[in-house]
Amino acid sequence: MQLLLVVVGAIAVTAVANRRGLQPSIVVVVLASAVSFVPGLPRFELEPDLILSVVLPPLLYSAALDFSVYSLARNLRPILSLGVGMVVVSTLVTGVVANWVVPGLGLVSALVLGAVVAPPDAVSAVAIGRKLGLPKRLMTILTGESLVNDATALTIFTLAVAAATGSHPFIGNALLLFVYSAVVGVGVGVALAAGVHWTRQRLGESGLETALGLVVPFAAFLFAEELHASGVLAVVAAGFWLGHHDADAGFETRLQGRQVWRSLDTLLEAFVFAYMGLQCRFVFADLGLADGEWARFALSAVVVLLTVLLIRPFWVFLTYGQRVLRRRYLRLPWRRRRRRPRTHQPLPRAQLTVLSWSGMRGVVTLAAAAGVPAVTASGEPFPGRSTIQALAFVVAVGSLLIQAPTLPVLVRRMDIDDDAEREEESEEVRRARRIARAAAEQTLRDLLDHPPPGADPVALTTMRDRFAAAMRARHSADALDAEVEEAEHAPAVRETMLAVRREILAAQRLALTAARDAGELDDEIMRRELERLDYEEAAAAAE
């Protein structure tokens, strides 16, 4: 009952915030935090394993479905720099600072805290970035980072907890554990996705195919975790695979899947922010501090929060600055370097500034903090557990309340609109339309030259005339998809015309997918055009 009330309340608040032009994440967190102080309100708390295995997988999977494998490859360096390098540095620096400023928190426990607060949240960054309309490449880096950093942080968290409790992880060596988790996790995700793709192609029922797709993120996560591998990377790999092969599914399956995952994303995002706020009163009550100790804890919490917030800008500009210095000042004048073609120029300084301030923490931080064991292997209480959980809450909610309201201001102030990217995207759309038009023209010519058995000649003549008129008006061949009224044509004519339209749409999909695979078309533009064709086919099927 509590869970249902939280979900309904979060959705209602999100709807009101959207209608008023406010950021739903902030409104939901603030109101939920206030509600947590209602006298007599019972604590609403989920098991950390439930959060990591039920809430996180569909959010990551949905983001991976819409993410381009080619964009990942083109931006692999900044994604790995943020998703792996920055997480490791953030863990170490935050751990050292927390060990210094937080009373009674040992170094190992402080490193556990560092691992807990290291990964920026996929939900917060992507949701806010999408609402702000950030440039496509910037969103690609943010999304790619969010799909990688959770695996890095949870691996470090496992090793730090094992060191604090005296237990032994599956593999004692940190590097080998990370490699094993990554390789096996990706392997599980790809294998599961390939099996699901093979099965869905033979079901022939859009409802069953969509239902099977809903199971994928949970199955990938659980299977990988059973093998002591990264469930996060298994989910991401499965999403990449099925998203890349999405064009092989039927149009009904694609349309249903898009709507289902959009609805599920909205539901889970609202729930995540509400859950964060509802923990407010209870995480501080668990500390059991005396009145005189609250000031020192508050000061320590502020220092830890500022450390977490400042590490990201430092890392972003340090790594970028190294490349600038190396290009400008460390180039040997007598050594001629062969110029290699660049697919992407470095991010402009304005976009780097926005990237450095997009590090909100969220559900993974709270789930990892709740997953800190209560006792060590020897049966003693885990040192500093309540302090770790309270500080994790401060960092998660504090980063959201500080960065989420200021990020839109920063975006407007920095004027990060990329005119070149916008023009490139417009050219990509025009190229996609040309490819689709050429495929439609060729398909119609082939059908006119070699009519299929049973095709009505009147229908083919009508399609030819419509095609010629569309070309004279310089419209795309999509004009062929105008409605065919039953009153105007005999049933045989109508059936032939609908069959021709389906043939044209199928040829256009194949042409767009082939152009994407050949590197002639951006993955995102291809999917946008596929969605347009799917709606056209749905309209044709409904006639």
C-alpha positions as CSV (number, residue, x, y, z in Angstrom):
1,M,0.0,0.0,0.0
2,Q,2.8,2.4,0.9
3,L,4.5,1.7,-2.4
4,L,1.3,2.4,-4.4
5,L,0.8,5.7,-2.5
6,V,4.4,6.8,-3.2
7,V,4.1,6.0,-6.9
8,V,0.7,7.8,-7.3
9,G,1.9,10.8,-5.3
10,A,5.1,11.1,-7.3
11,I,3.3,10.9,-10.6
12,A,0.7,13.6,-9.5
13,V,3.5,15.9,-8.3
14,T,5.4,15.4,-11.6
15,A,2.4,16.2,-13.6
16,V,1.8,19.4,-11.7
17,A,5.5,20.4,-12.0
18,N,5.5,19.8,-15.7
19,R,2.3,21.9,-16.1
20,R,3.9,24.8,-14.1
21,G,7.1,24.7,-16.1
22,L,9.1,23.5,-13.0
23,Q,11.8,20.7,-12.8
24,P,9.9,17.7,-11.5
25,S,13.0,16.1,-9.9
26,I,13.5,19.1,-7.6
27,V,9.8,19.5,-6.7
28,V,9.3,15.8,-6.0
29,V,12.5,15.6,-3.8
30,V,11.6,18.7,-1.8
31,L,8.0,17.7,-1.2
32,A,8.9,14.1,-0.3
33,S,11.6,15.4,2.2
34,A,9.0,17.6,3.8
35,V,6.5,14.7,4.0
36,S,9.1,12.5,5.7
37,F,8.9,14.8,8.8
38,V,5.1,14.2,9.2
39,P,4.7,12.9,12.8
40,G,4.0,9.2,13.0
41,L,4.9,8.6,9.4
42,P,6.4,5.1,9.1
43,R,9.6,4.6,7.3
44,F,9.3,3.6,3.7
45,E,12.4,1.7,2.8
46,L,13.2,-0.9,0.2
47,E,15.9,-3.5,0.2
48,P,19.0,-2.3,-1.6
49,D,19.0,-5.4,-3.8
50,L,15.5,-4.7,-4.8
51,I,16.4,-1.2,-5.9
52,L,19.4,-2.3,-7.8
53,S,17.7,-5.3,-9.5
54,V,14.2,-3.8,-10.1
55,V,14.5,0.0,-10.4
56,L,17.9,0.5,-12.0
57,P,17.8,-2.1,-14.8
58,P,14.8,-0.8,-16.8
59,L,16.2,2.8,-16.5
60,L,19.6,1.8,-17.9
61,Y,18.0,-0.5,-20.5
62,S,15.7,2.1,-21.8
63,A,18.6,4.6,-22.2
64,A,20.7,1.9,-23.9
65,L,17.9,1.1,-26.4
66,D,18.0,4.6,-27.7
67,F,21.7,5.0,-27.6
68,S,23.8,4.7,-30.8
69,V,26.6,2.2,-30.8
70,Y,28.4,4.3,-33.4
71,S,28.1,7.4,-31.2
72,L,29.5,5.3,-28.3
73,A,32.5,4.4,-30.5
74,R,33.1,8.0,-31.7
75,N,33.0,9.3,-28.1
76,L,34.6,6.4,-26.3
77,R,37.5,8.4,-24.9
78,P,35.5,11.0,-23.0
79,I,33.0,8.4,-21.9
80,L,35.6,6.1,-20.5
81,S,37.5,9.1,-19.0
82,L,34.3,10.1,-17.1
83,G,32.8,6.7,-16.5
84,V,36.0,4.9,-15.3
85,G,38.8,7.4,-14.7
86,M,36.8,10.1,-12.9
87,V,34.9,7.5,-10.8
88,V,38.2,6.0,-9.5
89,V,39.7,9.5,-8.8
90,S,36.4,10.6,-7.1
91,T,36.4,7.5,-4.9
92,L,40.0,8.1,-3.7
93,V,39.8,11.8,-3.2
94,T,36.4,11.7,-1.5
95,G,37.6,8.9,0.8
96,V,40.7,10.8,1.8
97,V,38.8,14.0,2.5
98,A,36.1,12.2,4.4
99,N,38.7,10.4,6.5
100,W,40.1,13.8,7.4
101,V,37.0,15.8,8.2
102,V,34.4,13.2,9.4
103,P,34.9,12.3,13.1
104,G,35.5,8.6,13.7
105,L,35.3,7.5,10.1
106,G,38.3,5.3,9.3
107,L,40.1,5.2,6.0
108,V,38.5,2.0,4.7
109,S,35.0,3.2,5.7
110,A,35.7,6.5,4.1
111,L,36.7,4.7,0.8
112,V,33.4,2.9,1.0
113,L,31.7,6.3,1.2
114,G,33.8,7.5,-1.8
115,A,32.6,4.5,-3.9
116,V,29.0,5.1,-2.8
117,V,29.0,8.8,-3.9
118,A,31.3,8.4,-7.0
119,P,28.8,7.6,-9.8
120,P,26.6,10.4,-11.2
121,D,23.1,9.3,-11.6
122,A,21.8,8.2,-15.0
123,V,18.2,9.3,-14.2
124,S,19.1,12.8,-13.0
125,A,21.6,13.8,-15.7
126,V,19.8,12.4,-18.7
127,A,16.3,13.6,-17.6
128,I,17.5,17.2,-16.9
129,G,19.7,17.3,-20.0
130,R,16.9,16.1,-22.2
131,K,14.6,18.8,-20.8
132,L,17.2,21.5,-21.4
133,G,17.7,20.4,-25.0
134,L,21.5,20.0,-24.7
135,P,23.5,19.5,-27.9
136,K,23.4,15.9,-29.2
137,R,27.1,15.1,-28.6
138,L,26.9,16.4,-25.1
139,M,23.9,14.2,-24.4
140,T,25.8,11.3,-25.9
141,I,28.7,11.7,-23.5
142,L,26.4,12.1,-20.5
143,T,24.3,9.1,-21.4
144,G,27.3,7.0,-22.3
145,E,29.0,7.9,-19.0
146,S,25.9,7.1,-17.0
147,L,25.8,3.6,-18.6
148,V,29.4,2.9,-17.6
149,N,30.1,4.6,-14.3
150,D,27.7,2.5,-12.2
151,A,29.6,-0.7,-13.1
152,T,32.9,0.9,-12.1
153,A,31.6,2.3,-8.8
154,L,29.8,-0.9,-7.8
155,T,33.0,-2.9,-8.4
156,I,35.0,-0.5,-6.2
157,F,32.2,-0.6,-3.6
158,T,32.4,-4.4,-3.5
159,L,36.2,-4.4,-2.9
160,A,35.9,-1.6,-0.3
161,V,33.2,-3.4,1.7
162,A,35.1,-6.6,1.5
163,A,38.2,-4.9,3.0
164,A,36.0,-3.3,5.7
165,T,34.2,-6.5,6.7
166,G,37.1,-8.8,6.3
167,S,35.3,-10.9,3.8
168,H,36.7,-12.2,0.5
169,P,35.3,-11.1,-2.9
170,F,34.9,-13.4,-5.8
171,I,38.3,-12.3,-7.1
172,G,40.7,-10.5,-4.8
173,N,42.6,-8.6,-7.4
174,A,40.8,-5.3,-8.2
175,L,41.9,-5.1,-11.8
176,L,41.0,-8.8,-12.5
177,L,37.7,-8.4,-10.8
178,F,36.8,-5.4,-12.9
179,V,37.9,-7.1,-16.1
180,Y,36.0,-10.3,-15.2
181,S,32.9,-8.3,-14.3
182,A,33.0,-6.3,-17.5
183,V,33.7,-9.1,-19.9
184,V,31.3,-11.6,-18.5
185,G,28.7,-9.0,-17.9
186,V,28.8,-7.8,-21.5
187,G,28.9,-11.4,-22.7
188,V,25.8,-12.3,-20.7
189,G,23.9,-9.2,-22.1
190,V,24.8,-9.9,-25.7
191,A,24.0,-13.6,-25.5
192,L,20.6,-12.9,-23.8
193,A,19.8,-10.2,-26.3
194,A,20.7,-12.4,-29.3
195,G,18.4,-15.1,-28.0
196,V,15.6,-12.7,-27.4
197,H,16.0,-11.2,-30.9
198,W,15.9,-14.7,-32.5
199,T,12.8,-15.6,-30.5
200,R,11.0,-12.3,-31.2
201,Q,11.5,-12.7,-34.9
202,R,9.5,-16.0,-34.8
203,L,6.7,-15.0,-32.4
204,G,4.8,-12.9,-34.9
205,E,2.7,-11.2,-32.2
206,S,3.6,-7.7,-31.2
207,G,2.1,-8.0,-27.7
208,L,4.2,-11.0,-26.9
209,E,7.3,-9.4,-28.4
210,T,6.8,-6.3,-26.3
211,A,6.2,-8.4,-23.1
212,L,9.4,-10.4,-23.8
213,G,11.3,-7.1,-24.2
214,L,10.1,-6.0,-20.7
215,V,11.8,-9.1,-19.2
216,V,15.2,-8.5,-20.8
217,P,16.7,-5.9,-18.3
218,F,15.7,-7.9,-15.2
219,A,16.9,-11.2,-16.7
220,A,20.2,-9.7,-17.9
221,F,20.9,-8.2,-14.5
222,L,20.1,-11.3,-12.5
223,F,21.9,-13.7,-14.7
224,A,25.1,-11.6,-14.6
225,E,24.9,-11.1,-10.9
226,E,24.6,-14.9,-10.4
227,L,27.9,-15.2,-12.2
228,H,29.4,-12.5,-10.0
229,A,29.7,-10.3,-13.1
230,S,28.4,-6.7,-13.7
231,G,24.6,-6.8,-14.0
232,V,24.8,-3.1,-15.0
233,L,26.9,-3.8,-18.1
234,A,24.8,-6.9,-18.9
235,V,21.7,-4.7,-19.1
236,V,23.5,-2.0,-21.1
237,A,24.9,-4.6,-23.6
238,A,21.5,-6.1,-24.0
239,G,20.0,-2.7,-24.7
240,F,22.7,-1.9,-27.2
241,W,22.2,-5.1,-29.1
242,L,18.4,-5.0,-29.3
243,G,18.4,-1.3,-30.0
244,H,20.8,-1.7,-32.9
245,H,18.7,-4.5,-34.3
246,D,15.4,-2.8,-33.6
247,A,14.7,-2.3,-37.3
248,D,14.3,-6.1,-37.7
249,A,11.1,-6.1,-35.6
250,G,7.7,-5.3,-36.9
251,F,6.3,-1.8,-36.8
252,E,3.7,-2.6,-34.2
253,T,6.4,-3.9,-31.9
254,R,8.5,-0.8,-32.3
255,L,5.6,1.5,-31.7
256,Q,4.4,-0.4,-28.6
257,G,7.9,-0.6,-27.2
258,R,8.5,3.1,-27.5
259,Q,5.4,4.0,-25.7
260,V,5.8,1.3,-23.0
261,W,9.4,2.4,-22.2
262,R,8.6,6.1,-22.2
263,S,5.8,5.5,-19.7
264,L,8.0,3.2,-17.6
265,D,10.8,5.8,-17.6
266,T,8.4,8.5,-16.4
267,L,7.0,6.2,-13.7
268,L,10.4,5.1,-12.4
269,E,12.0,8.5,-12.5
270,A,9.2,10.0,-10.4
271,F,9.5,7.1,-8.0
272,V,13.2,7.4,-7.6
273,F,13.1,11.1,-6.7
274,A,10.2,10.5,-4.3
275,Y,12.1,7.7,-2.6
276,M,15.2,9.9,-2.2
277,G,13.1,12.6,-0.4
278,L,11.3,10.1,1.9
279,Q,14.5,9.0,3.4
280,C,15.4,12.5,4.7
281,R,14.2,12.3,8.4
282,F,15.2,8.7,9.0
283,V,18.8,8.7,7.7
284,F,19.6,11.6,10.1
285,A,17.7,10.0,13.0
286,D,19.9,6.9,12.6
287,L,23.0,8.9,13.4
288,G,21.9,9.4,17.1
289,L,24.0,12.5,17.5
290,A,23.9,14.8,20.6
291,D,22.8,18.4,20.1
292,G,26.4,19.6,20.3
293,E,27.6,17.2,17.6
294,W,25.3,18.3,14.8
295,A,27.3,21.4,13.9
296,R,30.4,19.4,13.3
297,F,28.6,16.8,11.3
298,A,27.0,19.5,9.2
299,L,30.4,21.1,8.5
300,S,31.8,17.7,7.6
301,A,28.8,17.0,5.3
302,V,29.3,20.3,3.5
303,V,33.0,19.6,3.0
304,V,32.2,16.2,1.5
305,L,29.5,17.6,-0.7
306,L,31.7,20.3,-2.0
307,T,34.5,17.8,-2.6
308,V,32.2,15.6,-4.7
309,L,30.9,18.6,-6.7
310,L,34.3,20.1,-7.4
311,I,36.1,16.9,-8.4
312,R,34.2,16.7,-11.7
313,P,35.0,20.2,-13.0
314,F,38.6,19.7,-12.0
315,W,38.8,16.3,-13.8
316,V,37.0,17.6,-16.9
317,F,39.2,20.6,-17.4
318,L,42.4,18.9,-16.3
319,T,42.0,16.1,-18.9
320,Y,40.9,18.6,-21.6
321,G,43.7,21.0,-20.6
322,Q,46.3,18.3,-21.0
323,R,45.2,17.6,-24.6
324,V,45.3,21.3,-25.4
325,L,48.8,21.8,-23.9
326,R,50.1,18.7,-25.7
327,R,48.7,19.9,-29.0
328,R,49.9,23.5,-28.6
329,Y,53.2,23.3,-26.8
330,L,54.6,19.8,-26.9
331,R,54.6,19.4,-30.7
332,L,58.2,19.0,-31.9
333,P,58.9,21.4,-34.8
334,W,61.2,19.1,-36.6
335,R,58.9,16.1,-36.5
336,R,56.3,16.0,-39.1
337,R,53.2,14.2,-38.0
338,R,50.8,12.5,-40.3
339,R,47.4,14.1,-40.0
340,R,44.7,11.7,-39.2
341,P,41.1,12.5,-40.0
342,R,39.0,13.6,-37.1
343,T,35.4,12.5,-36.7
344,H,34.9,14.9,-33.9
345,Q,36.5,18.1,-32.8
346,P,37.1,18.7,-29.0
347,L,34.1,20.0,-27.1
348,P,33.9,23.8,-27.0
349,R,34.8,25.3,-23.6
350,A,31.1,26.3,-23.0
351,Q,30.0,22.7,-23.4
352,L,32.8,21.5,-21.2
353,T,31.6,23.8,-18.5
354,V,28.1,22.4,-18.7
355,L,29.5,18.8,-18.8
356,S,31.5,19.5,-15.7
357,W,28.4,20.7,-13.8
358,S,26.2,17.7,-14.8
359,G,27.1,15.4,-12.0
360,M,24.0,14.9,-9.9
361,R,23.9,11.8,-7.7
362,G,20.8,9.6,-7.2
363,V,19.4,6.2,-6.9
364,V,22.6,4.2,-7.2
365,T,24.2,6.2,-4.4
366,L,21.3,5.6,-2.1
367,A,21.0,2.0,-3.0
368,A,24.7,1.4,-2.4
369,A,24.6,3.2,0.9
370,A,21.7,1.1,2.0
371,G,23.6,-2.0,0.9
372,V,26.5,-1.4,3.4
373,P,26.3,-4.5,5.7
374,A,25.3,-4.0,9.3
375,V,28.0,-6.3,10.6
376,T,31.5,-7.4,9.6
377,A,32.6,-11.0,9.1
378,S,33.6,-11.2,12.8
379,G,30.1,-10.1,13.9
380,E,31.0,-6.6,14.9
381,P,29.0,-3.6,13.7
382,F,30.2,-2.1,10.5
383,P,32.2,1.0,11.3
384,G,30.5,4.2,10.4
385,R,27.5,2.7,8.6
386,S,25.0,5.2,9.7
387,T,27.4,8.1,8.9
388,I,28.0,6.7,5.4
389,Q,24.3,6.5,4.8
390,A,23.6,10.1,6.1
391,L,26.5,11.6,4.1
392,A,25.4,9.7,1.0
393,F,21.9,11.2,1.4
394,V,23.4,14.7,1.8
395,V,25.5,14.2,-1.4
396,A,22.6,12.8,-3.5
397,V,20.0,15.3,-2.5
398,G,22.4,18.2,-2.1
399,S,23.9,17.7,-5.6
400,L,20.4,17.5,-7.1
401,L,19.2,20.6,-5.3
402,I,22.4,22.6,-6.1
403,Q,23.1,21.5,-9.7
404,A,19.6,20.9,-11.1
405,P,18.3,24.5,-10.6
406,T,21.6,26.1,-11.6
407,L,22.2,24.0,-14.7
408,P,19.5,25.7,-16.8
409,V,21.0,29.1,-15.8
410,L,24.4,27.9,-16.8
411,V,23.2,26.6,-20.1
412,R,21.5,29.9,-21.0
413,R,24.5,31.9,-19.8
414,M,27.1,29.8,-21.7
415,D,25.0,29.9,-24.9
416,I,26.0,26.3,-25.8
417,D,23.8,26.1,-29.0
418,D,26.0,24.4,-31.6
419,D,25.0,25.9,-35.0
420,A,27.3,23.6,-36.8
421,E,25.8,20.6,-35.1
422,R,22.3,21.8,-35.9
423,E,23.2,22.3,-39.5
424,E,24.8,18.9,-39.7
425,E,21.7,17.4,-38.2
426,S,19.5,19.1,-40.8
427,E,21.7,17.8,-43.5
428,E,21.4,14.3,-42.1
429,V,17.6,14.6,-42.1
430,R,17.7,15.7,-45.7
431,R,20.1,12.9,-46.6
432,A,17.8,10.4,-44.9
433,R,14.8,11.7,-46.8
434,R,16.7,11.4,-50.1
435,I,17.7,7.8,-49.3
436,A,14.1,7.0,-48.4
437,R,12.8,8.7,-51.6
438,A,15.3,6.9,-53.8
439,A,14.3,3.5,-52.3
440,A,10.6,4.3,-52.9
441,E,11.2,5.4,-56.5
442,Q,13.2,2.2,-57.2
443,T,10.7,-0.1,-55.6
444,L,7.7,1.5,-57.5
445,R,9.6,1.2,-60.8
446,D,10.3,-2.4,-60.1
447,L,6.7,-3.1,-59.3
448,L,5.5,-1.3,-62.4
449,D,8.0,-3.1,-64.6
450,H,7.4,-6.5,-63.0
451,P,3.9,-6.5,-61.5
452,P,3.4,-9.2,-58.8
453,P,1.0,-12.0,-59.6
454,G,-2.6,-10.9,-59.0
455,A,-1.9,-7.2,-58.9
456,D,-4.6,-5.0,-60.2
457,P,-3.5,-3.0,-63.2
458,V,-5.7,-0.1,-62.3
459,A,-4.1,0.2,-58.9
460,L,-0.6,0.2,-60.4
461,T,-1.5,2.8,-63.0
462,T,-3.0,5.0,-60.2
463,M,0.2,4.6,-58.1
464,R,2.3,5.5,-61.1
465,D,0.3,8.7,-61.8
466,R,0.5,9.7,-58.2
467,F,4.2,9.0,-58.1
468,A,4.7,11.2,-61.3
469,A,2.7,14.0,-59.8
470,A,4.7,13.9,-56.5
471,M,7.9,14.1,-58.4
472,R,6.8,17.0,-60.5
473,A,5.8,18.8,-57.3
474,R,9.2,17.8,-55.8
475,H,7.5,16.1,-52.9
476,S,9.0,13.1,-51.4
477,A,7.7,9.7,-52.4
478,D,5.9,9.7,-49.0
479,A,3.1,11.4,-50.9
480,L,2.3,8.0,-52.2
481,D,1.0,7.2,-48.7
482,A,-2.1,9.4,-49.1
483,E,-5.3,7.8,-48.0
484,V,-7.1,5.4,-50.3
485,E,-10.8,5.8,-49.9
486,E,-12.9,2.7,-50.2
487,A,-15.5,4.6,-52.1
488,E,-13.1,5.5,-54.9
489,H,-11.7,2.1,-55.6
490,A,-12.8,-1.4,-55.9
491,P,-11.6,-3.8,-53.1
492,A,-9.1,-5.4,-55.5
493,V,-7.6,-2.1,-56.4
494,R,-7.5,-1.0,-52.8
495,E,-5.7,-4.2,-51.7
496,T,-3.1,-3.8,-54.4
497,M,-2.4,-0.2,-53.5
498,L,-2.0,-1.1,-49.8
499,A,0.3,-3.9,-50.7
500,V,2.4,-1.5,-52.8
501,R,2.6,1.0,-49.9
502,R,3.8,-1.8,-47.6
503,E,6.5,-2.8,-50.1
504,I,7.7,0.8,-50.4
505,L,7.8,1.3,-46.6
506,A,9.8,-2.0,-46.2
507,A,12.2,-0.9,-48.9
508,Q,12.7,2.5,-47.2
509,R,13.5,0.8,-43.9
510,L,16.0,-1.5,-45.5
511,A,17.7,1.5,-47.3
512,L,17.9,3.6,-44.1
513,T,19.3,0.7,-42.1
514,A,21.9,-0.1,-44.8
515,A,22.9,3.6,-44.9
516,R,23.3,3.6,-41.1
517,D,25.4,0.4,-41.2
518,A,27.6,1.9,-43.9
519,G,28.3,5.0,-41.9
520,E,26.4,7.3,-44.2
521,L,23.6,8.1,-41.7
522,D,23.5,8.9,-38.0
523,D,21.9,6.2,-35.9
524,E,19.6,8.7,-34.1
525,I,18.4,10.2,-37.4
526,M,17.8,6.7,-38.8
527,R,15.6,5.8,-35.8
528,R,13.7,9.0,-36.1
529,E,12.9,8.3,-39.7
530,L,12.0,4.7,-38.9
531,E,9.5,6.0,-36.3
532,R,7.9,8.2,-39.0
533,L,7.6,5.2,-41.3
534,D,6.1,3.1,-38.6
535,Y,3.3,5.6,-38.0
536,E,2.7,5.7,-41.7
537,E,2.4,1.9,-41.9
538,A,0.2,1.9,-38.8
539,A,-2.1,4.4,-40.5
540,A,-2.1,2.3,-43.7
541,A,-3.0,-0.8,-41.7
542,A,-5.8,1.0,-40.0
543,E,-7.5,1.9,-43.3
